[in-house]
Amino acid sequence: MSQLLSSVDQRTNLVGENRLELLLFRLGSRQLFAMNVFKVREVIRVPSLSKMPGSHPHLKGVMDFRGHSVPIIDLRSAIRLPGKMDHEHENVIITEYNRTVQGFLIGQVMNIVNTSWSDIQPPPKTLGRGSYLTAITHTELEGQREIVEIIDVEKVLAEIVDYDVELPQEVLDDEVTAHLAGKKVLIVDDSPTARGQVKNTLSQVGIEVIECQDGREALDLLKHWADEGIDIYQQILMMFTDAEMPEMDGYSLTASVRDDARMKNLYVVLNTSLSGSFNQAMVKKVGCDGFISKFQPELLVVEAQKCMRRILEGKAPHDVT
């Protein structure tokens, strides 16, 4: 199982090239599910778990992982699949999301596929708000073409972990926030849950939001405004974008914005569940103005204030120095 996630350097190099690798697995049924390999630390057999009285019903227990207590979430239960897992093929995926480590109880692990974000599509709108998917794609497995469903892990976690969006007073600069009321911000994220968290945070300082669910949709919208003669900088204050999204990731979106003279000075902040020094390097490479590991509501407002402060000082939103 450990060989499945070898060559970490090779996998991280895919990030920023609009490519990714997906870990494919089942949840006790024929349907294929997936997570981005970059979020996965290890895949292990089900360890001994300590039950936690009074815990969330989707929490199977807690395990010791390299000296740390890690909660294990029953993924099948969490996304509301009926029935039970086949114990013979149970495994645990140890992941890092939103600066926390957690494990997900899954079924049989199939393999890893290398693909492009351009080959990954948003789920059908007919699935509604109750869906636990952020995207779908296709793969060839055992001679059959199969649909792969990419799980909205952020929604799963948000239903288990209580995320507080209340802003601490000490982060607010009243002289700057007074100018934020009525300003619009573009939020780009494939997770409706993540978009909702950002929206609920920014609304506390009077900011309105425009939502896009992937990088391609956002870039098309920005180009449409520019083609119509609309001043991008009057239309929106700034853009918060996720890194991993169908069709076009946040790195490619930012690079495309910087390459277009009509919008190259737009203030762009990467807001992602990915973390680490690698992302800091990618932020500098593609020209983001900031990087936030989800979910930190106070930093969202800090970045909005930074952008507003630059404008009040008569500077371009994006600092090219």
C-alpha positions in Angstrom: 0.0 0.0 0.0 2.8 2.4 0.8 4.2 2.1 -2.8 0.9 3.5 -4.1 1.9 7.0 -2.9 5.6 6.9 -3.7 7.4 9.7 -5.7 5.9 12.6 -3.8 8.1 15.1 -5.6 6.8 14.0 -9.0 3.2 14.3 -7.8 3.6 17.8 -6.4 5.2 19.0 -9.7 1.8 18.4 -11.3 0.3 21.1 -9.2 0.4 24.4 -11.1 0.5 22.6 -14.5 -3.3 22.2 -14.4 -2.8 18.5 -13.7 -3.4 16.2 -10.8 -3.4 12.6 -9.7 -6.5 11.0 -8.2 -6.6 8.1 -5.7 -9.5 5.9 -6.8 -11.4 3.8 -4.3 -14.8 2.3 -3.6 -17.1 2.6 -0.6 -18.5 -0.9 -0.6 -20.3 -0.6 -4.0 -19.4 -0.6 -7.6 -19.2 3.2 -7.8 -15.8 4.8 -8.1 -14.8 7.7 -5.9 -11.7 9.8 -5.8 -9.5 12.2 -3.8 -6.6 14.3 -4.9 -3.4 12.4 -4.1 -1.8 15.7 -3.0 -4.1 15.7 0.0 -3.3 12.1 1.0 -0.5 11.3 3.4 -0.9 7.5 3.6 -3.3 4.7 2.9 -3.3 2.0 5.6 -5.3 -1.0 6.8 -7.9 -0.2 9.4 -6.1 0.2 12.7 -7.3 -0.2 16.3 -9.7 2.7 17.0 -10.6 4.2 20.3 -14.3 5.1 20.6 -15.2 8.6 21.7 -18.5 8.7 23.7 -20.8 11.5 22.5 -18.9 12.1 19.3 -20.4 12.8 15.9 -22.2 9.7 14.4 -19.9 9.7 11.4 -16.8 9.6 13.6 -15.7 5.9 13.9 -13.1 6.7 16.5 -9.6 8.0 17.1 -6.3 6.3 16.1 -2.7 7.0 17.0 -0.8 8.2 13.9 2.9 8.9 14.4 2.3 10.1 17.9 -0.8 12.2 17.2 -4.5 11.4 17.8 -6.3 11.4 14.4 -10.1 11.2 14.1 -11.4 8.6 11.6 -14.5 9.5 9.7 -16.8 6.9 8.0 -16.9 8.4 4.5 -19.7 6.2 3.3 -21.9 7.2 6.2 -20.8 10.9 5.9 -22.0 11.2 2.2 -25.2 9.4 3.0 -24.7 6.2 1.1 -27.1 3.5 2.2 -25.8 0.1 3.6 -22.5 -0.8 5.1 -18.9 -1.2 4.1 -17.4 -4.6 3.2 -15.1 -5.1 6.2 -12.7 -7.4 4.2 -11.7 -4.5 1.9 -11.7 -1.6 4.4 -8.8 0.9 4.5 -8.1 4.3 5.9 -6.9 7.3 4.0 -4.9 9.7 6.1 -5.4 13.2 4.7 -4.5 16.8 5.4 -7.3 19.3 4.8 -7.7 22.9 6.2 -4.5 22.6 8.3 -5.8 19.5 10.1 -5.1 15.8 9.8 -7.9 13.3 9.6 -8.5 9.8 8.4 -11.4 8.5 6.2 -12.7 5.0 6.4 -13.1 3.7 2.8 -13.4 0.5 1.0 -11.2 -1.1 -1.7 -8.4 1.1 -3.0 -8.1 0.7 -6.8 -5.2 2.7 -8.2 -3.9 6.2 -9.0 -4.7 8.0 -12.3 -2.8 11.0 -13.7 -5.2 13.4 -15.4 -5.8 17.1 -16.3 -8.2 19.5 -14.6 -9.5 20.2 -18.1 -10.9 16.6 -18.1 -12.7 17.1 -14.9 -16.2 18.5 -15.0 -18.5 20.1 -12.4 -21.3 17.7 -11.3 -24.7 18.1 -13.0 -26.7 21.0 -11.6 -29.6 18.6 -11.2 -27.9 16.9 -8.2 -28.8 20.0 -6.1 -27.3 21.5 -3.0 -27.4 18.2 -1.1 -24.7 16.6 -3.3 -21.4 15.6 -1.8 -19.6 15.9 -5.1 -17.4 18.7 -6.4 -16.6 17.1 -9.8 -16.8 14.1 -12.0 -14.5 12.5 -14.5 -14.0 9.2 -16.4 -11.4 6.6 -16.4 -10.6 3.2 -17.9 -10.5 0.5 -15.2 -10.3 -3.2 -16.0 -11.2 -2.6 -19.6 -14.3 -0.6 -18.7 -15.0 3.1 -18.9 -16.3 4.2 -15.5 -17.5 7.5 -14.0 -15.4 8.8 -11.1 -17.1 10.9 -8.5 -14.8 13.4 -6.7 -16.0 14.0 -3.1 -16.5 17.4 -1.6 -14.4 16.7 1.5 -14.9 20.3 2.7 -18.6 19.8 2.9 -18.1 16.5 4.8 -15.8 18.2 7.3 -18.0 21.3 7.7 -20.9 19.0 8.8 -18.7 17.4 11.5 -16.5 20.4 12.6 -18.1 23.6 13.7 -16.4 26.4 11.8 -16.7 29.8 13.5 -17.0 32.7 11.0 -17.2 35.4 13.6 -14.5 38.0 13.2 -12.3 39.0 16.1 -12.5 42.8 16.6 -8.7 43.2 16.7 -8.3 42.3 13.0 -10.7 45.1 11.8 -9.2 48.5 10.8 -12.3 50.7 11.0 -10.9 53.4 8.7 -10.4 50.8 6.0 -13.4 48.6 6.6 -15.7 51.6 6.2 -14.7 51.6 2.5 -15.4 47.9 2.1 -19.2 48.2 2.4 -20.9 47.6 -1.0 -17.7 46.4 -2.6 -17.8 43.2 -4.6 -15.4 40.3 -4.5 -15.1 37.4 -6.9 -15.1 34.0 -5.1 -13.8 31.0 -7.2 -14.3 27.6 -5.6 -15.7 24.3 -6.7 -17.1 23.6 -3.2 -20.4 25.3 -2.4 -19.7 24.9 1.2 -16.3 26.7 0.9 -18.0 29.5 -1.1 -20.6 29.9 1.6 -18.0 30.1 4.3 -16.2 32.9 2.5 -19.5 34.7 1.7 -20.7 34.6 5.3 -17.3 35.9 6.5 -17.1 38.9 4.1 -20.7 39.9 4.5 -19.8 40.9 8.1 -17.9 43.9 6.7 -20.5 44.7 4.0 -18.7 43.0 1.1 -20.9 41.5 -1.6 -19.8 38.4 -3.5 -20.0 37.1 -7.0 -19.5 33.3 -7.2 -17.8 31.1 -9.8 -17.4 27.3 -9.4 -14.1 26.9 -11.3 -11.3 28.7 -12.9 -12.6 28.5 -16.4 -15.9 30.1 -15.4 -14.1 32.9 -13.6 -11.7 33.7 -16.4 -14.6 33.7 -18.9 -16.5 36.1 -16.7 -13.5 38.4 -16.3 -12.9 38.4 -20.1 -16.5 39.0 -20.8 -16.5 42.1 -18.6 -13.3 43.3 -20.3 -14.7 42.7 -23.8 -17.8 44.7 -22.9 -15.6 47.6 -21.9 -16.3 47.2 -18.2 -13.5 48.3 -15.9 -12.5 45.2 -13.9 -11.2 47.3 -11.0 -14.5 49.1 -10.7 -16.5 45.9 -11.0 -14.8 43.9 -8.2 -12.3 44.8 -5.5 -10.4 41.5 -5.7 -10.6 37.7 -6.2 -10.3 34.8 -3.8 -9.6 31.6 -5.6 -9.2 27.9 -4.6 -6.3 26.0 -6.0 -8.0 22.7 -7.1 -11.0 23.1 -9.4 -12.5 21.4 -12.5 -11.4 22.6 -15.9 -8.9 25.2 -14.7 -7.1 25.3 -11.4 -6.4 28.5 -9.4 -2.7 28.7 -10.4 -3.6 28.7 -14.1 -6.4 31.2 -13.5 -4.0 33.6 -11.8 -1.4 33.2 -14.5 -4.0 33.9 -17.1 -5.2 37.0 -15.3 -1.6 38.3 -15.1 -1.1 37.7 -18.8 -4.1 39.9 -19.7 -3.3 43.7 -19.7 -7.0 44.5 -19.0 -6.9 42.7 -15.6 -3.3 42.1 -14.7 -3.4 44.4 -11.6 -6.3 42.5 -10.1 -5.6 41.6 -6.4 -5.7 37.8 -6.2 -5.5 35.6 -3.1 -5.2 31.9 -3.1 -7.6 30.4 -0.5 -7.0 26.6 -0.4 -7.1 23.6 1.8 -3.7 22.7 0.4 -0.9 23.9 2.7 2.9 24.0 3.0 5.9 25.8 1.6 5.2 24.4 -1.9 2.1 26.6 -2.1 4.1 29.6 -1.0 6.4 29.0 -3.9 3.6 28.6 -6.4 1.9 31.8 -5.1 5.1 33.7 -6.0 5.5 31.9 -9.3 2.1 32.7 -10.7 1.8 36.2 -9.1 -0.8 35.8 -6.3 -0.9 38.6 -3.8 -1.6 36.3 -0.8 -2.1 32.8 0.3 -4.5 31.5 3.0 -4.9 27.9 4.2 -8.6 27.3 4.7 -10.5 28.0 6.8 -9.3 31.3 8.5 -12.0 33.9 8.3 -10.0 36.7 9.9 -7.3 36.3 7.2 -9.9 36.7 4.5 -10.8 40.1 5.9 -7.2 41.0 6.5 -6.5 40.4 2.7 -9.5 42.5 1.7 -8.3 45.3 3.9 -4.8 45.1 2.4 -6.3 45.5 -1.1 -8.5 48.4 0.0 -5.6 50.1 1.8 -3.5 50.0 -1.4 -6.4 51.6 -3.4 -6.9 54.3 -0.8 -3.2 55.1 -1.0 -3.5 55.5 -4.8 -1.6 52.3 -5.7 -2.5 49.6 -8.1 -4.2 46.6 -6.3 -1.5 44.2 -7.4 2.0 45.0 -6.3 4.3 44.2 -9.2 7.5 45.0 -7.3 
